[in-house]
């Protein structure tokens, strides 16, 4: 365990957690709060709270654990790399590939693939997380950015948190959406009846906003582009199910029969825009529709005529 020591000389009256963030400690504010709450931060040799207002002369000491080794096995898994430099890797994740290791699968994940590809990945927040800044569901395909160093990781996390990124998705829904475009503003939280699912709920929720436009309408389906303003778990899947137009192939959030025998939710992260963590220049990365998505879309087009929108 390593430690850092600060004597307060300025920023008097600032919250303890914000003060430590401003000192450029290479961990996020969330993790700083975790350290404080666990007693790994002392002020004048006493445990404190994140909201403590610092005073001139305060002696602050913070104890930071070294990143833990998750004992992830590097695995040679082919990746579709859209872009790479010394700071980031942008990949086109295929459907069916889990991002993080989970119980029962610690060898065939994107994390394993990244470790098999390079040893230059970020490892911050107290656990050796191999560069992964955000995630996509197992059966969601598309663009995902990975950080190759801690500075890039912190910068990208802040961009996602402050909604500076641009995230576009393509999806096929069950049902012909009656609106040509719209905004879904409905808070999301844990489903009180099934803790493994998310839902639009009145209490214990977080703000969730999805913008959408219908690209093509058919008698029983819609081909849609969605833009996330927020990034809640399963947000697009939950929002469109809430509207009555669940994502085609989504068994978790759809009660309707899957007449086309689609094997996974047809949801694809087609575009990710962000500011490069080093150059600060705006960049956008796109991933083409995967073959299974195009196959179903062509099948729908052959079965029914497109409705003008």
ABEGO torsion letter per residue (X at the ends): XBBBBBBBABGBGBBAAAAAAAAGBBBBAAAAAAAAAAGABBBGGBBBBAABBBBBGBBBBBBBBBBBBAGBBBBBBBBBBABBBAABBBBBBBBGBBABBBBGBAABBAAAAAAAABABBBBBGGBBBBGBABBBBAABBEBBBBBABAAAAAAAAAAAAAGABBBBBBBBBBEBBABABEBBBBBBBBBAABAABBBBBABGBBBBBBBBBBABBBAABBBBBBBBABBBBGAAAAAAAAAGBBBBGBAAABABBBAAGBABBBBBBABBBBBBAAAGBBBBBBBBBBAAAAAAAAAAAAABBBBBX
